[in-house]
Amino acid sequence: MQEKKHLDCKAANTHGPVGIHGTTSAFYSNDHPVLKMFFRVVKEYDWSSDESDIMKEKIGEEFEEALQQSRFENTYCGKKIQSAISALKISSEEAKAKRLS
């Protein structure tokens, strides 16, 4: 939340967050649309399918695309979530490399 920006974690900004948290309603109400969007992408992902290894390669891009198509990309939360997107994309590349090796 912008009013708590003094609590910024510089390591998470650089390397990506280890976790993303918020109150329960933050993930499904319209009060925090970027968290709602993130929750939707993770919730709709089929973690148990046979294709999950291939899908892991796309989750970062899917979230980035969803954010770009929203009107929230340039908001405070939209900018802060970029480190999570970067971390997901790195993880995606590592998943792809592991699958192909």
N, CA, C and O atoms as a GROMACS GRO file, in nm:
protein
  404
    1MET      N    1   0.084  -0.118   0.000
    1MET     CA    2   0.000   0.000   0.000
    1MET      C    3   0.089   0.124   0.000
    1MET      O    4   0.188   0.130   0.072
    2GLN      N    5   0.053   0.220  -0.080
    2GLN     CA    6   0.138   0.337  -0.096
    2GLN      C    7   0.163   0.409   0.036
    2GLN      O    8   0.272   0.461   0.058
    3GLU      N    9   0.064   0.414   0.124
    3GLU     CA   10   0.083   0.485   0.250
    3GLU      C   11   0.183   0.414   0.342
    3GLU      O   12   0.224   0.470   0.444
    4LYS      N   13   0.221   0.292   0.307
    4LYS     CA   14   0.321   0.219   0.386
    4LYS      C   15   0.450   0.199   0.307
    4LYS      O   16   0.525   0.105   0.332
    5LYS      N   17   0.476   0.289   0.212
    5LYS     CA   18   0.593   0.271   0.127
    5LYS      C   19   0.724   0.280   0.203
    5LYS      O   20   0.828   0.238   0.152
    6HIS      N   21   0.721   0.335   0.325
    6HIS     CA   22   0.842   0.339   0.408
    6HIS      C   23   0.882   0.198   0.454
    6HIS      O   24   0.993   0.179   0.504
    7LEU      N   25   0.794   0.101   0.438
    7LEU     CA   26   0.823  -0.037   0.474
    7LEU      C   27   0.876  -0.117   0.356
    7LEU      O   28   0.879  -0.240   0.360
    8ASP      N   29   0.919  -0.049   0.252
    8ASP     CA   30   0.966  -0.110   0.129
    8ASP      C   31   1.083  -0.205   0.156
    8ASP      O   32   1.174  -0.173   0.233
    9CYS      N   33   1.080  -0.320   0.092
    9CYS     CA   34   1.188  -0.419   0.105
    9CYS      C   35   1.275  -0.413  -0.019
    9CYS      O   36   1.235  -0.459  -0.126
   10LYS      N   37   1.392  -0.358  -0.006
   10LYS     CA   38   1.481  -0.339  -0.121
   10LYS      C   39   1.527  -0.472  -0.180
   10LYS      O   40   1.544  -0.483  -0.302
   11ALA      N   41   1.548  -0.573  -0.096
   11ALA     CA   42   1.589  -0.704  -0.147
   11ALA      C   43   1.480  -0.764  -0.235
   11ALA      O   44   1.509  -0.824  -0.339
   12ALA      N   45   1.354  -0.750  -0.194
   12ALA     CA   46   1.242  -0.802  -0.274
   12ALA      C   47   1.231  -0.726  -0.405
   12ALA      O   48   1.198  -0.784  -0.508
   13ASN      N   49   1.259  -0.596  -0.403
   13ASN     CA   50   1.255  -0.517  -0.525
   13ASN      C   51   1.360  -0.564  -0.624
   13ASN      O   52   1.339  -0.561  -0.746
   14THR      N   53   1.474  -0.607  -0.573
   14THR     CA   54   1.586  -0.649  -0.658
   14THR      C   55   1.572  -0.795  -0.703
   14THR      O   56   1.592  -0.826  -0.820
   15HIS      N   57   1.539  -0.883  -0.610
   15HIS     CA   58   1.541  -1.027  -0.637
   15HIS      C   59   1.404  -1.091  -0.649
   15HIS      O   60   1.393  -1.210  -0.681
   16GLY      N   61   1.300  -1.014  -0.625
   16GLY     CA   62   1.164  -1.069  -0.627
   16GLY      C   63   1.123  -1.111  -0.487
   16GLY      O   64   1.207  -1.148  -0.405
   17PRO      N   65   0.995  -1.106  -0.460
   17PRO     CA   66   0.948  -1.142  -0.327
   17PRO      C   67   0.947  -1.292  -0.305
   17PRO      O   68   0.937  -1.369  -0.401
   18VAL      N   69   0.958  -1.332  -0.181
   18VAL     CA   70   0.948  -1.474  -0.146
   18VAL      C   71   0.801  -1.512  -0.136
   18VAL      O   72   0.763  -1.625  -0.164
   19GLY      N   73   0.719  -1.417  -0.095
   19GLY     CA   74   0.576  -1.439  -0.083
   19GLY      C   75   0.502  -1.308  -0.102
   19GLY      O   76   0.560  -1.200  -0.090
   20ILE      N   77   0.375  -1.318  -0.133
   20ILE     CA   78   0.290  -1.201  -0.147
   20ILE      C   79   0.174  -1.222  -0.052
   20ILE      O   80   0.109  -1.327  -0.054
   21HIS      N   81   0.148  -1.123   0.032
   21HIS     CA   82   0.042  -1.139   0.130
   21HIS      C   83  -0.047  -1.016   0.134
   21HIS      O   84  -0.012  -0.909   0.085
   22GLY      N   85  -0.159  -1.035   0.192
   22GLY     CA   86  -0.256  -0.928   0.210
   22GLY      C   87  -0.371  -0.982   0.292
   22GLY      O   88  -0.375  -1.102   0.320
   23THR      N   89  -0.462  -0.899   0.332
   23THR     CA   90  -0.578  -0.949   0.402
   23THR      C   91  -0.657  -1.036   0.305
   23THR      O   92  -0.642  -1.022   0.183
   24THR      N   93  -0.738  -1.123   0.356
   24THR     CA   94  -0.813  -1.214   0.271
   24THR      C   95  -0.888  -1.141   0.161
   24THR      O   96  -0.884  -1.182   0.045
   25SER      N   97  -0.954  -1.034   0.197
   25SER     CA   98  -1.034  -0.962   0.098
   25SER      C   99  -0.949  -0.894  -0.009
   25SER      O  100  -1.000  -0.863  -0.116
   26ALA      N  101  -0.822  -0.870   0.019
   26ALA     CA  102  -0.736  -0.804  -0.079
   26ALA      C  103  -0.724  -0.884  -0.208
   26ALA      O  104  -0.698  -0.828  -0.314
   27PHE      N  105  -0.743  -1.015  -0.199
   27PHE     CA  106  -0.725  -1.101  -0.314
   27PHE      C  107  -0.852  -1.123  -0.396
   27PHE      O  108  -0.845  -1.176  -0.507
   28TYR      N  109  -0.966  -1.082  -0.344
   28TYR     CA  110  -1.088  -1.102  -0.423
   28TYR      C  111  -1.181  -0.981  -0.427
   28TYR      O  112  -1.280  -0.983  -0.500
   29SER      N  113  -1.152  -0.877  -0.351
   29SER     CA  114  -1.235  -0.757  -0.359
   29SER      C  115  -1.176  -0.662  -0.463
   29SER      O  116  -1.069  -0.687  -0.518
   30ASN      N  117  -1.245  -0.556  -0.488
   30ASN     CA  118  -1.197  -0.457  -0.586
   30ASN      C  119  -1.109  -0.350  -0.522
   30ASN      O  120  -1.068  -0.256  -0.590
   31ASP      N  121  -1.080  -0.363  -0.393
   31ASP     CA  122  -0.998  -0.263  -0.324
   31ASP      C  123  -0.852  -0.266  -0.368
   31ASP      O  124  -0.785  -0.163  -0.370
   32HIS      N  125  -0.802  -0.383  -0.404
   32HIS     CA  126  -0.662  -0.400  -0.445
   32HIS      C  127  -0.660  -0.480  -0.576
   32HIS      O  128  -0.632  -0.600  -0.575
   33PRO      N  129  -0.690  -0.416  -0.686
   33PRO     CA  130  -0.707  -0.488  -0.813
   33PRO      C  131  -0.584  -0.564  -0.861
   33PRO      O  132  -0.597  -0.666  -0.928
   34VAL      N  133  -0.466  -0.517  -0.829
   34VAL     CA  134  -0.345  -0.587  -0.875
   34VAL      C  135  -0.330  -0.720  -0.800
   34VAL      O  136  -0.295  -0.821  -0.860
   35LEU      N  137  -0.357  -0.719  -0.668
   35LEU     CA  138  -0.352  -0.844  -0.592
   35LEU      C  139  -0.463  -0.938  -0.638
   35LEU      O  140  -0.442  -1.060  -0.644
   36LYS      N  141  -0.579  -0.883  -0.668
   36LYS     CA  142  -0.690  -0.965  -0.718
   36LYS      C  143  -0.650  -1.032  -0.850
   36LYS      O  144  -0.680  -1.150  -0.871
   37MET      N  145  -0.584  -0.958  -0.936
   37MET     CA  146  -0.540  -1.010  -1.064
   37MET      C  147  -0.435  -1.120  -1.043
   37MET      O  148  -0.441  -1.225  -1.108
   38PHE      N  149  -0.341  -1.096  -0.954
   38PHE     CA  150  -0.238  -1.196  -0.924
   38PHE      C  151  -0.303  -1.324  -0.871
   38PHE      O  152  -0.268  -1.434  -0.914
   39PHE      N  153  -0.397  -1.308  -0.778
   39PHE     CA  154  -0.467  -1.423  -0.721
   39PHE      C  155  -0.541  -1.500  -0.829
   39PHE      O  156  -0.539  -1.624  -0.830
   40ARG      N  157  -0.606  -1.429  -0.921
   40ARG     CA  158  -0.680  -1.495  -1.028
   40ARG      C  159  -0.588  -1.579  -1.116
   40ARG      O  160  -0.620  -1.693  -1.149
   41VAL      N  161  -0.474  -1.523  -1.153
   41VAL     CA  162  -0.379  -1.596  -1.238
   41VAL      C  163  -0.330  -1.723  -1.167
   41VAL      O  164  -0.325  -1.830  -1.228
   42VAL      N  165  -0.295  -1.711  -1.039
   42VAL     CA  166  -0.246  -1.827  -0.964
   42VAL      C  167  -0.359  -1.928  -0.940
   42VAL      O  168  -0.338  -2.049  -0.952
   43LYS      N  169  -0.478  -1.879  -0.907
   43LYS     CA  170  -0.592  -1.967  -0.879
   43LYS      C  171  -0.635  -2.045  -1.004
   43LYS      O  172  -0.668  -2.163  -0.995
   44GLU      N  173  -0.635  -1.979  -1.118
   44GLU     CA  174  -0.680  -2.044  -1.241
   44GLU      C  175  -0.576  -2.136  -1.302
   44GLU      O  176  -0.608  -2.213  -1.393
   45TYR      N  177  -0.456  -2.130  -1.255
   45TYR     CA  178  -0.349  -2.216  -1.304
   45TYR      C  179  -0.375  -2.359  -1.258
   45TYR      O  180  -0.404  -2.381  -1.141
   46ASP      N  181  -0.366  -2.455  -1.346
   46ASP     CA  182  -0.388  -2.595  -1.313
   46ASP      C  183  -0.255  -2.657  -1.270
   46ASP      O  184  -0.176  -2.702  -1.353
   47TRP      N  185  -0.232  -2.658  -1.140
   47TRP     CA  186  -0.104  -2.704  -1.086
   47TRP      C  187  -0.088  -2.855  -1.095
   47TRP      O  188   0.024  -2.904  -1.081
   48SER      N  189  -0.194  -2.929  -1.119
   48SER     CA  190  -0.185  -3.075  -1.115
   48SER      C  191  -0.190  -3.141  -1.252
   48SER      O  192  -0.183  -3.264  -1.261
   49SER      N  193  -0.201  -3.065  -1.357
   49SER     CA  194  -0.214  -3.127  -1.490
   49SER      C  195  -0.081  -3.184  -1.537
   49SER      O  196   0.026  -3.148  -1.488
   50ASP      N  197  -0.091  -3.274  -1.632
   50ASP     CA  198   0.030  -3.332  -1.691
   50ASP      C  199   0.112  -3.227  -1.765
   50ASP      O  200   0.232  -3.244  -1.786
   51GLU      N  201   0.046  -3.120  -1.804
   51GLU     CA  202   0.113  -3.013  -1.877
   51GLU      C  203   0.167  -2.906  -1.783
   51GLU      O  204   0.213  -2.801  -1.830
   52SER      N  205   0.163  -2.930  -1.651
   52SER     CA  206   0.200  -2.823  -1.557
   52SER      C  207   0.344  -2.776  -1.573
   52SER      O  208   0.373  -2.657  -1.553
   53ASP      N  209   0.436  -2.865  -1.610
   53ASP     CA  210   0.574  -2.821  -1.631
   53ASP      C  211   0.583  -2.720  -1.744
   53ASP      O  212   0.656  -2.622  -1.735
   54ILE      N  213   0.509  -2.746  -1.851
   54ILE     CA  214   0.509  -2.652  -1.964
   54ILE      C  215   0.438  -2.522  -1.924
   54ILE      O  216   0.482  -2.414  -1.961
   55MET      N  217   0.330  -2.534  -1.849
   55MET     CA  218   0.255  -2.414  -1.807
   55MET      C  219   0.338  -2.327  -1.713
   55MET      O  220   0.324  -2.205  -1.715
   56LYS      N  221   0.424  -2.389  -1.631
   56LYS     CA  222   0.509  -2.310  -1.541
   56LYS      C  223   0.597  -2.215  -1.620
   56LYS      O  224   0.641  -2.112  -1.568
   57GLU      N  225   0.622  -2.249  -1.743
   57GLU     CA  226   0.705  -2.164  -1.828
   57GLU      C  227   0.631  -2.039  -1.872
   57GLU      O  228   0.693  -1.946  -1.924
   58LYS      N  229   0.502  -2.034  -1.852
   58LYS     CA  230   0.421  -1.924  -1.903
   58LYS      C  231   0.357  -1.837  -1.796
   58LYS      O  232   0.302  -1.732  -1.830
   59ILE      N  233   0.362  -1.876  -1.670
   59ILE     CA  234   0.285  -1.805  -1.568
   59ILE      C  235   0.331  -1.660  -1.550
   59ILE      O  236   0.248  -1.572  -1.529
   60GLY      N  237   0.461  -1.635  -1.558
   60GLY     CA  238   0.510  -1.498  -1.547
   60GLY      C  239   0.461  -1.410  -1.661
   60GLY      O  240   0.420  -1.296  -1.641
   61GLU      N  241   0.466  -1.466  -1.781
   61GLU     CA  242   0.420  -1.391  -1.898
   61GLU      C  243   0.269  -1.368  -1.892
   61GLU      O  244   0.221  -1.262  -1.931
   62GLU      N  245   0.195  -1.468  -1.843
   62GLU     CA  246   0.050  -1.453  -1.834
   62GLU      C  247   0.011  -1.342  -1.737
   62GLU      O  248  -0.079  -1.264  -1.765
   63PHE      N  249   0.080  -1.336  -1.624
   63PHE     CA  250   0.050  -1.231  -1.528
   63PHE      C  251   0.090  -1.094  -1.583
   63PHE      O  252   0.017  -0.996  -1.566
   64GLU      N  253   0.205  -1.088  -1.648
   64GLU     CA  254   0.249  -0.961  -1.706
   64GLU      C  255   0.149  -0.913  -1.812
   64GLU      O  256   0.116  -0.794  -1.817
   65GLU      N  257   0.101  -1.004  -1.894
   65GLU     CA  258   0.004  -0.969  -1.997
   65GLU      C  259  -0.127  -0.920  -1.934
   65GLU      O  260  -0.186  -0.822  -1.980
   66ALA      N  261  -0.172  -0.988  -1.831
   66ALA     CA  262  -0.296  -0.947  -1.763
   66ALA      C  263  -0.280  -0.807  -1.704
   66ALA      O  264  -0.372  -0.725  -1.713
   67LEU      N  265  -0.165  -0.779  -1.645
   67LEU     CA  266  -0.141  -0.646  -1.588
   67LEU      C  267  -0.135  -0.540  -1.697
   67LEU      O  268  -0.189  -0.431  -1.681
   68GLN      N  269  -0.069  -0.571  -1.808
   68GLN     CA  270  -0.058  -0.474  -1.918
   68GLN      C  271  -0.194  -0.443  -1.979
   68GLN      O  272  -0.217  -0.332  -2.025
   69GLN      N  273  -0.283  -0.540  -1.979
   69GLN     CA  274  -0.415  -0.519  -2.036
   69GLN      C  275  -0.510  -0.447  -1.940
   69GLN      O  276  -0.621  -0.409  -1.978
   70SER      N  277  -0.466  -0.431  -1.817
   70SER     CA  278  -0.550  -0.362  -1.718
   70SER      C  279  -0.516  -0.213  -1.718
   70SER      O  280  -0.423  -0.170  -1.786
   71ARG      N  281  -0.590  -0.138  -1.641
   71ARG     CA  282  -0.560   0.004  -1.627
   71ARG      C  283  -0.473   0.030  -1.504
   71ARG      O  284  -0.455   0.145  -1.463
   72PHE      N  285  -0.418  -0.078  -1.446
   72PHE     CA  286  -0.344  -0.065  -1.320
   72PHE      C  287  -0.193  -0.081  -1.335
   72PHE      O  288  -0.121  -0.078  -1.235
   73GLU      N  289  -0.145  -0.096  -1.457
   73GLU     CA  290  -0.002  -0.120  -1.480
   73GLU      C  291   0.085  -0.008  -1.422
   73GLU      O  292   0.193  -0.036  -1.369
   74ASN      N  293   0.041   0.114  -1.430
   74ASN     CA  294   0.122   0.227  -1.385
   74ASN      C  295   0.084   0.279  -1.248
   74ASN      O  296   0.127   0.388  -1.208
   75THR      N  297   0.002   0.203  -1.174
   75THR     CA  298  -0.030   0.242  -1.037
   75THR      C  299   0.084   0.202  -0.945
   75THR      O  300   0.177   0.134  -0.987
   76TYR      N  301   0.077   0.245  -0.821
   76TYR     CA  302   0.180   0.208  -0.723
   76TYR      C  303   0.192   0.056  -0.714
   76TYR      O  304   0.302   0.002  -0.722
   77CYS      N  305   0.079  -0.013  -0.696
   77CYS     CA  306   0.081  -0.160  -0.684
   77CYS      C  307   0.126  -0.225  -0.814
   77CYS      O  308   0.197  -0.325  -0.813
   78GLY      N  309   0.083  -0.170  -0.925
   78GLY     CA  310   0.124  -0.223  -1.054
   78GLY      C  311   0.274  -0.217  -1.074
   78GLY      O  312   0.334  -0.309  -1.130
   79LYS      N  313   0.334  -0.110  -1.027
   79LYS     CA  314   0.480  -0.097  -1.038
   79LYS      C  315   0.551  -0.188  -0.937
   79LYS      O  316   0.654  -0.246  -0.969
   80LYS      N  317   0.495  -0.199  -0.815
   80LYS     CA  318   0.558  -0.282  -0.712
   80LYS      C  319   0.554  -0.430  -0.748
   80LYS      O  320   0.645  -0.505  -0.710
   81ILE      N  321   0.452  -0.473  -0.820
   81ILE     CA  322   0.438  -0.615  -0.852
   81ILE      C  323   0.534  -0.657  -0.963
   81ILE      O  324   0.548  -0.776  -0.990
   82GLN      N  325   0.601  -0.561  -1.026
   82GLN     CA  326   0.696  -0.593  -1.133
   82GLN      C  327   0.807  -0.686  -1.085
   82GLN      O  328   0.855  -0.769  -1.162
   83SER      N  329   0.850  -0.672  -0.959
   83SER     CA  330   0.956  -0.760  -0.909
   83SER      C  331   0.905  -0.904  -0.900
   83SER      O  332   0.981  -0.998  -0.924
   84ALA      N  333   0.777  -0.923  -0.868
   84ALA     CA  334   0.719  -1.058  -0.865
   84ALA      C  335   0.711  -1.114  -1.006
   84ALA      O  336   0.738  -1.232  -1.028
   85ILE      N  337   0.672  -1.030  -1.101
   85ILE     CA  338   0.666  -1.074  -1.241
   85ILE      C  339   0.805  -1.116  -1.289
   85ILE      O  340   0.820  -1.219  -1.354
   86SER      N  341   0.905  -1.036  -1.257
   86SER     CA  342   1.043  -1.070  -1.298
   86SER      C  343   1.086  -1.203  -1.237
   86SER      O  344   1.146  -1.285  -1.305
   87ALA      N  345   1.054  -1.223  -1.109
   87ALA     CA  346   1.090  -1.349  -1.043
   87ALA      C  347   1.017  -1.467  -1.106
   87ALA      O  348   1.076  -1.574  -1.125
   88LEU      N  349   0.890  -1.449  -1.140
   88LEU     CA  350   0.813  -1.556  -1.205
   88LEU      C  351   0.872  -1.588  -1.342
   88LEU      O  352   0.877  -1.705  -1.382
   89LYS      N  353   0.916  -1.487  -1.415
   89LYS     CA  354   0.973  -1.510  -1.547
   89LYS      C  355   1.107  -1.584  -1.536
   89LYS      O  356   1.136  -1.671  -1.618
   90ILE      N  357   1.187  -1.549  -1.436
   90ILE     CA  358   1.314  -1.621  -1.414
   90ILE      C  359   1.284  -1.766  -1.379
   90ILE      O  360   1.348  -1.858  -1.431
   91SER      N  361   1.187  -1.787  -1.290
   91SER     CA  362   1.147  -1.922  -1.252
   91SER      C  363   1.096  -1.999  -1.373
   91SER      O  364   1.122  -2.118  -1.387
   92SER      N  365   1.023  -1.930  -1.460
   92SER     CA  366   0.973  -1.991  -1.582
   92SER      C  367   1.087  -2.038  -1.671
   92SER      O  368   1.082  -2.148  -1.726
   93GLU      N  369   1.188  -1.955  -1.685
   93GLU     CA  370   1.304  -1.992  -1.766
   93GLU      C  371   1.378  -2.111  -1.706
   93GLU      O  372   1.425  -2.199  -1.779
   94GLU      N  373   1.387  -2.114  -1.572
   94GLU     CA  374   1.454  -2.226  -1.506
   94GLU      C  375   1.372  -2.354  -1.524
   94GLU      O  376   1.429  -2.462  -1.543
   95ALA      N  377   1.238  -2.344  -1.517
   95ALA     CA  378   1.152  -2.460  -1.539
   95ALA      C  379   1.169  -2.513  -1.681
   95ALA      O  380   1.175  -2.634  -1.702
   96LYS      N  381   1.176  -2.423  -1.777
   96LYS     CA  382   1.192  -2.465  -1.916
   96LYS      C  383   1.328  -2.533  -1.936
   96LYS      O  384   1.336  -2.637  -2.001
   97ALA      N  385   1.432  -2.474  -1.881
   97ALA     CA  386   1.566  -2.533  -1.895
   97ALA      C  387   1.572  -2.672  -1.833
   97ALA      O  388   1.634  -2.763  -1.888
   98LYS      N  389   1.506  -2.688  -1.718
   98LYS     CA  390   1.506  -2.818  -1.650
   98LYS      C  391   1.430  -2.920  -1.734
   98LYS      O  392   1.474  -3.034  -1.747
   99ARG      N  393   1.316  -2.880  -1.791
   99ARG     CA  394   1.237  -2.973  -1.870
   99ARG      C  395   1.311  -3.016  -1.997
   99ARG      O  396   1.301  -3.131  -2.039
  100LEU      N  397   1.385  -2.924  -2.056
  100LEU     CA  398   1.454  -2.953  -2.181
  100LEU      C  399   1.588  -3.025  -2.162
  100LEU      O  400   1.645  -3.076  -2.259
  101SER      N  401   1.637  -3.029  -2.039
  101SER     CA  402   1.768  -3.093  -2.018
  101SER      C  403   1.757  -3.242  -1.996
  101SER      O  404   1.857  -3.310  -1.977
   0.00000   0.00000   0.00000
